[in-house]
C-alpha cells in the first residue's frame, strides 16, 4: 500500500523524537492507517498525497467530533442554568 510505504519512510523522523513526542507521532500514523485503503485508491503522481489526505481526514473527523461534543455540552449547560 502507498500509505504504508510512506509511513515506513518516516521511521528516521520518529526515531529522532523524544519519547512523549514519539507516542503522539505513533498515534498520528495509526490514524493514517485507518484510512490507508481509501487513500491508496487515489491516482496521484505524488506519493505523499494519500498520506497527507489520511492525516487531514483523521484530524478533521476528530475536530468535528470535538465540536459536536462542545456544542452538546453548551446545550446541557444552558438548559441546566435556565432551570
ChimeraX attribute file (.defattr): number of C-alpha atoms within 10 A of each C-alpha:
attribute: neighborCount
match mode: 1-to-1
recipient: residues
	/A:1	10
	/A:2	17
	/A:3	24
	/A:4	15
	/A:5	12
	/A:6	16
	/A:7	16
	/A:8	9
	/A:9	10
	/A:10	12
	/A:11	10
	/A:12	9
	/A:13	10
	/A:14	17
	/A:15	11
	/A:16	10
	/A:17	13
	/A:18	9
	/A:19	11
	/A:20	8
	/A:21	13
	/A:22	15
	/A:23	13
	/A:24	13
	/A:25	16
	/A:26	12
	/A:27	12
	/A:28	15
	/A:29	18
	/A:30	15
	/A:31	17
	/A:32	25
	/A:33	19
	/A:34	13
	/A:35	18
	/A:36	20
	/A:37	16
	/A:38	13
	/A:39	22
	/A:40	18
	/A:41	11
	/A:42	13
	/A:43	10
	/A:44	11
	/A:45	7
	/A:46	7
	/A:47	15
	/A:48	14
	/A:49	18
	/A:50	24
	/A:51	23
	/A:52	15
	/A:53	18
	/A:54	24
	/A:55	21
	/A:56	14
	/A:57	16
	/A:58	19
	/A:59	15
	/A:60	12
	/A:61	12
	/A:62	12
	/A:63	12
	/A:64	12
	/A:65	12
	/A:66	12
	/A:67	12
	/A:68	12
	/A:69	12
	/A:70	12
	/A:71	12
	/A:72	12
	/A:73	12
	/A:74	12
	/A:75	12
	/A:76	11
	/A:77	11
	/A:78	11
	/A:79	10
	/A:80	9
	/A:81	8
	/A:82	6
	/A:83	5
